[in-house]
Amino acid sequence: MAKTYNPIPKIGTGRFGFQLAIRTRLYAASDHLLIVQNTGYTEEYKRVAYRDIRYLMVVQTHGQIQQGMISGAILLLVLISPLWGLPWLAAGLIGAPFFLWFMVNLVLGPTCRCYINTHVQTVQLPAPRRENKVPILLAFLKSQIPSSQLAGAEQPVA
């Protein structure tokens, strides 16, 4: 019997670091979570059964600060470049994408890494990458895990 996989809504895709060619997505089946990592040439699958999940661990990272510093530094260099002879219009056109990157990063909020721990392994999830998406994933996992497991768990999903 074929399984039906649905993407988890409002979670998005994830990338590990600056590996732009690798796209990772979370899918939900009736009894397990599927993590699909696509490199363009190959696909790697990891399955985590809902009944095996012990807890969800969220670790705050400094990604927002690092991206803000990079985009802000480049923007600052571009904006002071007219002092060296670059026309203001050219500096504005070159700096606009970096300003947009800075503002979008600021609006999206703090970054994090999520891990699911089972009795056998700890799996890093590709998404969510921002802390404001974690409650969505947590609510989804709580809806999939049997209530008897949550009631008798030593370390509940939280």
N, C-alpha and C positions, 0 to 999 in steps of 0.2 A: 504494500500500500504506500502510495506516494505521500510525502509530508508536504504540508502547505506552510510556506514561510512568508511572513509579513514583516516589513521593516518596522522598527519601533518608532511610533510617531513622535515628532518634535525633538529627536535626539541628534540627528544629523550624521555626517560621516566624520571619520577621524583619520588623521595622519600622524605618524610617529616622527616628530621633529621636522626637519626640512626635506624629507623624502617626498617630494611632490608627485612622483610617479606612482607611489603606493597609495591606494585608496582602501579604506577599511570601513565595513558597515556591520551593524548589529541587526539580526533578524530574530523573530520570535516564532517558535513552533508551539504546539500544544503542551509539550513536556520538556523542552529544552531551549536554551539560548544558543544561537549560531553566530559565530564571529567569522566573517569572510574577509580575507585580506587579498586584494587583487593588485598585482604588479604590472598588468598589461599583458604579460606572457604566461604567468602562472596564477593560480588561486590556491590559497591555503585556508582550510576550514578547521575551526575549533568548536566543539560542542560542550556546553555546560548544562547538565540536567538541573532543573529547578529544585528537585528534591535534595541535591547535593550541596546547594549553596548554603554556606554557614553565615557569611556576612559580606557586606559591601564596604570597602575601605576607600575613603576619599582623602587624597593628599594634596594640599595646596601647593602650587608651584609659583615660580617667579616669572612665568612666561609673559604676563601682561606688562610687567615692569621692563623686562628685557626688550620686548617689541616696541614699547613706548620710547625707551632710550634710543634704540636704533633708528626708528622713524623720526624722532625728534632731533637727533643729531644730524641726520641727513637733511632734514628740513631746515635746520639752522644754517648749515653750510650753504645750502642753495639760496637761502634768503640773504645771506651776507655776501654772496658772490657778485652782486652789482657793484660792490666796493672795489672789485678787481676788474671791472670792465664789462661784465655780462649785462645785457639790457634787462630792465625790470620785467618786461613782458616775457622774455625767455625764462627768467628766474621763476616767475609766477607759474608758467606752464610746466616747468620741470618740478616745481615744489608741490603742485596741486595733488598728485597721487600720494605723496608722502604725508601731506596734511590729512587727506582722506583716510589713509591707513592709520594714522595716529588717532583720529576721532572715532573711527569704527572700533578700534581696539579699546579705547576708553569707554565707549558705550556698552560693549559686550561684557565687560566685567572681569573679575579675577579668574585665572586659569587653575586647572586642577588635573590630577590623574586619578582614575578610578580603577580599583582592583576588585575582583570577585574571588573570595576564598572558598575553597571546597575542602573536603577531608584529605584530598590528595595533592592539590596544587593551588597556586595563586595565579590568576590570569589577569593581565592588564587589559582593560577595555579601551578601545580606540576612541570611544565617545561616551559620555560627554566630555568636552575639553574645557568648558566654562562652568563655574560653580552654580550659576542660575539654572542649569539644565539637570543638575543632580536630583532635585526633588521629583522631577518627571520620571527619571529612571527608577528611583526608589519606589515611587507609587506603582509603577509598572511591575517591578519585581515582587512587591507585596501582594499585588493582585494575582500573580502567577503561582506563588509559593503556597502550598496548602496551609490552612490556618492551624491545623494540628501540629505542623512542623514549627510554626512561629510560636505557638503556645508552649511547646516543650523544649525549645532550643536553648542551649546554654548561652550562645551569643546570637541574639536575633539580628535579622537584617535591619540595619539602621545606620 
